[in-house]
Amino acid sequence: MHRHNWRRAASYIYQYSARLRTEAILKDSQHVSLMLHERLSGLSAAINALHLVHPAYAWIEHLGEASSFPSDSYQSKKAKKTVKDQLAGNEIQAQRLQFYIDIEKLQNEFVLTSAEYWLSLSNVKWTFSGKDKVPSDVIDLLVQTNSYEMAFTVILQFWKGSGLKRELERVFSAMSLKCCPNKLGSTSTGTNVIMLTSSRDAMVVRGSSDVVPASQLSSQWETLEHYLETYKSLHTGLPIIVAETLLRTDPQIELPLWLVLMFKDNQKNRTWGMAGQESNPASLFQLYVDYGRYPEATNLFLEYVEAFASVRPSNLINRKRPFAVWFPYTTVERLWCQLEELINAKCNVDQCDKLKRLLHGGLLNHLKLLKVDSDDVLSSAAYHWENRKVVLGGAL
């Protein structure tokens, strides 16, 4: 009896929330937010009511056009069973050909209605049709209106695996673009779209009336850092996406220190080279080379070469282990060739020549050290082999 009453209550509450959805379409935008908020309360109450029912019976009948949550189709099937066949009685079997709405579908609808509500607060109208999968455009709209928390909630609710990573990459790429003031120049109309610094507190695009306060840019950086720290555990390549987006948009931009440290802090031991997780020093080094940031690339490489050379005696055995250390030698060679090309083209000759000499010195010392370590390993192996032969000879 109690199970039947809670299911009936959930059904009536859901009918009311569905009617609100229909009425909201006919209302003006001024009242949409209030109706969406009331609808969210109804969906929440329906979900709570079904949670009081045994999981095998926690569903309500489908109400035709009243439903708006995404599903490929409302398939004819019986209620979900969490217990074995002994819990499946005649009541469930009688419902096997009827449409149903379970808690999971109600939760999906609640998330999408929440997204619609947040967009309505920014005067952005979006309504999900309920016939196809969740479109990515709702994520784009949420990011455009700075509703990042809601955007990530939708992503985590509806995407898994590689699809989840793909959507996270899209969101963080869009968030990174908001941190690039030079990006505004590409969307402005007119012939003069040069970014100018008019004061300490604002950035102005010539030929446009748009003013970007420095405080707003600072807020975007802080937001990007916060969410990147939160979600990089779900996708370790997100720092690469952010850094590449920034450098591609503005090759002269200075990457923030916290972003650079994300590439470096993933390493367990800096004396083992530039390898690591997906976002490692080698990937940052490659980005620097790809986008012409040769001073940063050279300094980063020398930093790890020197760390490798200055290993403590207690960790010396790790340095001598075969394949324990890795450096991106192919990318180093490409950096060397690009510096030579710039010198031959008489472009920044002094700077490129200085970088080339630094790179040459670091490589020379590194290769000498590798040779010494290799000789030590061979000598140690020969010494142990001689001792082994002496021991075996004495035993015979």
C-alpha positions as CSV (number, residue, x, y, z in Angstrom):
1,M,0.0,0.0,0.0
2,H,2.8,2.5,0.9
3,R,4.6,1.5,-2.3
4,H,1.5,2.2,-4.4
5,N,0.9,5.5,-2.6
6,W,4.5,6.8,-3.2
7,R,4.4,5.8,-6.8
8,R,1.0,7.5,-7.3
9,A,2.4,10.7,-5.6
10,A,5.4,10.6,-7.9
11,S,3.2,10.2,-10.9
12,Y,1.0,13.2,-10.0
13,I,3.9,15.4,-9.2
14,Y,5.5,14.5,-12.5
15,Q,2.3,15.3,-14.4
16,Y,2.3,18.7,-12.7
17,S,5.9,19.4,-13.7
18,A,5.2,18.3,-17.2
19,R,2.3,20.7,-17.5
20,L,4.5,23.5,-16.3
21,R,6.9,22.7,-19.1
22,T,4.1,23.0,-21.7
23,E,2.9,26.3,-20.1
24,A,6.5,27.7,-20.0
25,I,6.8,27.4,-23.8
26,L,3.8,29.7,-24.1
27,K,4.9,32.2,-21.5
28,D,7.2,35.2,-22.1
29,S,10.8,35.0,-21.0
30,Q,10.0,37.1,-17.8
31,H,8.1,34.2,-16.2
32,V,10.0,31.3,-17.7
33,S,12.7,31.2,-14.9
34,L,10.0,31.1,-12.2
35,M,8.2,28.2,-13.9
36,L,11.4,26.3,-14.5
37,H,12.4,26.7,-10.8
38,E,9.0,25.4,-9.8
39,R,9.4,22.5,-12.3
40,L,12.7,21.6,-10.7
41,S,11.1,21.4,-7.3
42,G,8.5,19.1,-8.8
43,L,11.0,16.8,-10.4
44,S,13.0,16.7,-7.2
45,A,9.9,15.8,-5.2
46,A,9.1,13.0,-7.7
47,I,12.6,11.6,-7.5
48,N,12.5,11.7,-3.7
49,A,9.1,9.9,-3.7
50,L,10.4,7.1,-5.9
51,H,13.5,6.7,-3.6
52,L,11.0,5.6,-0.9
53,V,9.8,2.7,-3.1
54,H,11.6,-0.6,-3.5
55,P,14.0,-0.4,-6.5
56,A,12.1,-3.1,-8.3
57,Y,9.0,-0.9,-8.3
58,A,10.6,2.6,-8.5
59,W,9.1,3.7,-11.7
60,I,6.0,5.5,-13.0
61,E,4.1,5.1,-16.2
62,H,5.1,7.2,-19.3
63,L,2.8,10.1,-19.9
64,G,3.2,10.6,-23.7
65,E,4.3,14.0,-24.7
66,A,4.7,15.1,-21.0
67,S,8.2,13.7,-20.9
68,S,11.2,15.8,-22.1
69,F,14.3,13.9,-21.1
70,P,16.7,12.4,-23.6
71,S,16.3,8.8,-24.6
72,D,16.7,7.0,-27.9
73,S,13.1,5.7,-27.4
74,Y,10.9,4.7,-24.5
75,Q,11.1,1.0,-25.1
76,S,8.5,-1.4,-23.9
77,K,9.9,-3.2,-21.0
78,K,9.1,-4.2,-17.5
79,A,10.3,-2.5,-14.3
80,K,14.0,-2.8,-13.5
81,K,14.8,-5.6,-11.1
82,T,17.5,-5.5,-8.5
83,V,16.4,-8.8,-6.9
84,K,16.3,-12.1,-8.7
85,D,13.2,-13.7,-10.2
86,Q,11.6,-14.4,-6.8
87,L,10.8,-10.7,-6.5
88,A,9.2,-10.7,-10.0
89,G,5.5,-11.2,-9.4
90,N,2.4,-10.9,-11.5
91,E,2.2,-7.2,-10.9
92,I,5.5,-6.5,-12.6
93,Q,4.8,-9.0,-15.4
94,A,1.5,-7.2,-16.1
95,Q,3.3,-4.0,-16.7
96,R,5.9,-5.4,-19.1
97,L,4.3,-4.0,-22.2
98,Q,3.8,-0.5,-20.8
99,F,6.1,2.5,-21.1
100,Y,7.9,3.6,-17.9
101,I,10.0,6.4,-16.4
102,D,12.5,5.4,-13.7
103,I,14.6,7.4,-11.4
104,E,17.6,7.6,-13.8
105,K,15.4,9.2,-16.5
106,L,14.0,11.6,-14.0
107,Q,17.5,12.6,-12.8
108,N,18.5,13.2,-16.5
109,E,15.5,15.4,-16.9
110,F,16.3,17.2,-13.7
111,V,19.8,18.0,-14.9
112,L,18.6,19.3,-18.3
113,T,15.9,21.4,-16.7
114,S,18.5,22.8,-14.4
115,A,20.6,23.8,-17.5
116,E,17.6,25.4,-19.1
117,Y,16.9,27.3,-15.8
118,W,20.5,28.7,-15.6
119,L,20.4,29.7,-19.3
120,S,17.1,31.5,-18.7
121,L,18.7,33.6,-15.9
122,S,21.1,34.9,-18.6
123,N,18.1,35.5,-21.0
124,V,19.2,32.6,-23.2
125,K,16.3,30.4,-24.4
126,W,17.1,26.7,-24.9
127,T,14.7,23.8,-24.7
128,F,15.6,20.2,-25.2
129,S,13.3,18.3,-27.6
130,G,13.7,14.9,-25.9
131,K,13.9,12.9,-29.1
132,D,17.7,12.7,-29.6
133,K,20.8,12.5,-27.5
134,V,21.9,15.6,-25.6
135,P,23.3,18.1,-28.1
136,S,26.7,19.7,-27.4
137,D,25.2,23.1,-28.1
138,V,23.8,23.3,-24.6
139,I,27.3,22.9,-23.3
140,D,28.5,25.7,-25.6
141,L,25.7,28.0,-24.3
142,L,26.5,27.3,-20.7
143,V,30.2,28.1,-21.2
144,Q,29.3,31.3,-23.1
145,T,27.2,32.4,-20.1
146,N,29.9,31.4,-17.6
147,S,27.7,28.7,-16.1
148,Y,30.7,26.4,-15.8
149,E,29.5,24.3,-12.9
150,M,26.3,23.5,-14.7
151,A,28.2,22.7,-17.9
152,F,30.4,20.2,-16.1
153,T,27.3,18.7,-14.3
154,V,25.7,18.0,-17.7
155,I,28.9,16.5,-19.1
156,L,29.4,14.2,-16.2
157,Q,25.7,13.1,-16.3
158,F,25.5,12.2,-20.0
159,W,29.0,11.4,-21.3
160,K,31.4,8.6,-20.4
161,G,34.8,7.3,-21.6
162,S,36.2,9.0,-24.7
163,G,33.1,11.1,-25.2
164,L,33.6,12.6,-21.7
165,K,37.2,13.5,-22.5
166,R,36.2,15.0,-25.8
167,E,33.6,17.3,-24.2
168,L,36.0,18.3,-21.4
169,E,38.6,19.2,-24.1
170,R,36.0,21.4,-25.8
171,V,35.0,23.2,-22.6
172,F,38.6,23.9,-21.5
173,S,39.5,25.1,-25.0
174,A,36.6,27.6,-24.9
175,M,37.6,28.7,-21.3
176,S,41.2,29.2,-22.4
177,L,40.1,31.5,-25.3
178,K,38.3,33.7,-22.7
179,C,41.7,34.3,-21.1
180,C,43.2,35.6,-24.3
181,P,42.5,39.3,-24.8
182,N,43.9,39.1,-28.3
183,K,41.1,36.7,-29.2
184,L,38.7,39.7,-29.3
185,G,40.5,41.1,-32.3
186,S,39.5,38.2,-34.5
187,T,35.8,38.8,-34.0
188,S,35.7,42.6,-34.4
189,T,34.6,44.2,-37.5
190,G,36.5,46.9,-39.3
191,T,40.0,47.4,-40.6
192,N,41.8,48.3,-37.4
193,V,41.5,45.5,-34.9
194,I,44.8,46.0,-33.0
195,M,44.7,45.3,-29.3
196,L,45.8,48.3,-27.4
197,T,46.5,49.0,-23.7
198,S,44.7,52.2,-22.9
199,S,45.2,52.1,-19.1
200,R,46.2,49.9,-16.3
201,D,42.6,48.7,-15.9
202,A,41.3,48.0,-19.4
203,M,42.1,46.5,-22.7
204,V,40.6,48.2,-25.8
205,V,40.2,46.9,-29.4
206,R,40.7,49.7,-31.9
207,G,37.7,49.9,-34.2
208,S,35.4,48.4,-31.5
209,S,33.6,49.9,-28.5
210,D,34.3,46.7,-26.4
211,V,36.3,47.2,-23.3
212,V,37.7,44.2,-21.4
213,P,38.5,45.1,-17.8
214,A,41.7,43.6,-16.4
215,S,39.7,42.4,-13.4
216,Q,37.5,40.3,-15.7
217,L,40.6,38.7,-17.4
218,S,42.0,37.9,-13.9
219,S,38.7,36.3,-12.9
220,Q,38.8,34.1,-16.1
221,W,42.3,33.0,-15.2
222,E,41.3,32.1,-11.7
223,T,38.2,30.2,-12.9
224,L,40.3,28.3,-15.5
225,E,42.9,27.3,-12.8
226,H,40.2,26.2,-10.4
227,Y,38.4,23.9,-12.8
228,L,41.6,22.5,-14.3
229,E,42.8,21.5,-10.9
230,T,39.4,19.8,-10.3
231,Y,39.0,17.9,-13.5
232,K,42.6,17.1,-14.6
233,S,42.3,13.8,-12.7
234,L,39.6,12.7,-15.2
235,H,41.7,13.7,-18.2
236,T,45.4,14.1,-17.6
237,G,45.8,15.7,-21.1
238,L,43.8,18.8,-20.2
239,P,46.8,21.0,-19.4
240,I,48.1,20.3,-22.9
241,I,44.7,21.3,-24.3
242,V,44.8,24.6,-22.3
243,A,48.4,25.4,-23.1
244,E,48.1,24.6,-26.8
245,T,44.9,26.7,-27.1
246,L,46.6,29.7,-25.5
247,L,49.7,29.4,-27.6
248,R,47.8,28.9,-30.8
249,T,45.6,31.9,-30.1
250,D,48.5,34.2,-29.0
251,P,52.0,32.8,-29.7
252,Q,53.5,35.5,-27.5
253,I,51.3,35.0,-24.5
254,E,53.0,34.2,-21.2
255,L,51.8,30.9,-19.8
256,P,50.8,31.3,-16.1
257,L,53.2,29.7,-13.6
258,W,50.5,27.4,-12.2
259,L,49.9,25.9,-15.6
260,V,53.6,25.3,-16.2
261,L,53.9,23.6,-12.8
262,M,51.1,21.2,-13.8
263,F,53.4,19.8,-16.4
264,K,56.3,19.6,-14.0
265,D,54.6,18.4,-10.9
266,N,53.3,15.2,-12.5
267,Q,56.8,13.7,-12.3
268,K,57.8,11.4,-9.5
269,N,61.5,12.2,-9.9
270,R,62.9,15.1,-11.9
271,T,66.3,13.4,-12.2
272,W,64.8,10.7,-14.5
273,G,64.4,13.1,-17.5
274,M,61.3,14.7,-19.0
275,A,59.0,11.7,-19.1
276,G,55.9,11.4,-17.0
277,Q,52.1,11.4,-17.4
278,E,50.4,12.7,-20.5
279,S,51.0,16.3,-19.5
280,N,54.7,16.0,-18.8
281,P,57.7,18.4,-19.3
282,A,58.4,16.8,-22.7
283,S,54.9,17.7,-24.0
284,L,55.4,21.3,-22.7
285,F,58.8,21.4,-24.4
286,Q,57.3,20.3,-27.7
287,L,54.6,23.0,-27.5
288,Y,57.2,25.6,-26.9
289,V,59.1,24.4,-30.0
290,D,55.9,24.1,-32.1
291,Y,54.9,27.7,-31.4
292,G,58.3,29.3,-31.7
293,R,59.0,29.9,-28.0
294,Y,62.6,28.9,-28.3
295,P,64.0,30.7,-25.2
296,E,61.4,28.9,-23.0
297,A,62.1,25.6,-24.7
298,T,65.9,25.9,-24.3
299,N,65.6,26.9,-20.6
300,L,63.2,24.0,-19.9
301,F,65.5,21.4,-21.5
302,L,68.5,22.7,-19.7
303,E,66.6,22.7,-16.4
304,Y,66.0,19.0,-16.6
305,V,69.5,18.2,-18.0
306,E,71.1,20.0,-15.1
307,A,68.7,18.2,-12.6
308,F,69.8,14.9,-14.2
309,A,73.4,15.8,-13.8
310,S,73.1,16.9,-10.2
311,V,71.7,13.7,-8.9
312,R,72.6,12.8,-5.3
313,P,75.0,10.0,-4.7
314,S,72.3,8.0,-2.9
315,N,70.2,8.0,-6.1
316,L,73.1,7.5,-8.5
317,I,72.1,3.9,-9.2
318,N,68.8,5.2,-10.7
319,R,70.7,7.4,-13.1
320,K,72.8,4.4,-14.3
321,R,69.8,2.2,-14.9
322,P,69.2,1.4,-18.6
323,F,66.1,3.1,-20.0
324,A,65.4,4.8,-16.7
325,V,65.9,8.3,-18.2
326,W,64.2,9.8,-21.3
327,F,64.6,13.1,-23.1
328,P,62.8,14.2,-26.3
329,Y,65.9,14.1,-28.5
330,T,63.9,14.3,-31.7
331,T,62.3,17.6,-30.6
332,V,65.7,18.8,-29.4
333,E,67.1,18.2,-32.9
334,R,64.1,20.1,-34.4
335,L,64.8,23.0,-32.1
336,W,68.4,23.0,-33.1
337,C,67.5,23.0,-36.8
338,Q,65.0,25.9,-36.4
339,L,67.6,28.0,-34.6
340,E,70.0,27.4,-37.4
341,E,67.4,28.4,-40.0
342,L,66.7,31.6,-38.1
343,I,70.4,32.4,-38.0
344,N,70.8,31.7,-41.7
345,A,67.8,34.0,-42.4
346,K,69.5,36.8,-40.4
347,C,66.5,36.8,-37.9
348,N,67.3,37.5,-34.3
349,V,70.8,36.3,-34.9
350,D,72.2,37.3,-31.5
351,Q,69.4,35.6,-29.5
352,C,69.3,32.5,-31.6
353,D,73.1,32.1,-31.5
354,K,73.1,32.4,-27.7
355,L,70.3,29.8,-27.4
356,K,72.2,27.5,-29.8
357,R,75.4,27.8,-27.8
358,L,73.5,27.1,-24.5
359,L,71.8,24.1,-26.1
360,H,75.1,22.8,-27.5
361,G,76.8,23.1,-24.1
362,G,73.9,21.4,-22.3
363,L,73.8,18.5,-24.8
364,L,77.6,18.0,-24.8
365,N,77.7,17.8,-21.0
366,H,74.7,15.5,-21.0
367,L,76.1,13.1,-23.6
368,K,79.5,13.0,-21.8
369,L,77.7,12.1,-18.6
370,L,75.8,9.4,-20.3
371,K,79.1,8.0,-21.7
372,V,80.7,8.0,-18.2
373,D,77.6,6.2,-16.8
374,S,77.8,3.6,-19.6
375,D,81.5,3.0,-19.0
376,D,80.8,2.6,-15.3
377,V,78.1,0.1,-15.9
378,L,80.3,-1.9,-18.3
379,S,83.2,-1.8,-15.8
380,S,80.9,-2.9,-13.0
381,A,79.5,-5.8,-15.1
382,A,83.1,-6.9,-16.0
383,Y,84.2,-6.7,-12.4
384,H,81.3,-8.8,-11.2
385,W,81.9,-11.4,-14.0
386,E,85.6,-11.8,-13.0
387,N,84.6,-12.3,-9.4
388,R,82.1,-14.9,-10.4
389,K,84.7,-16.8,-12.4
390,V,87.1,-16.8,-9.5
391,V,84.4,-18.1,-7.2
392,L,83.4,-20.8,-9.6
393,G,87.0,-21.8,-10.2
394,G,87.6,-22.1,-6.5
395,A,84.6,-24.2,-6.1
396,L,85.8,-26.6,-8.8
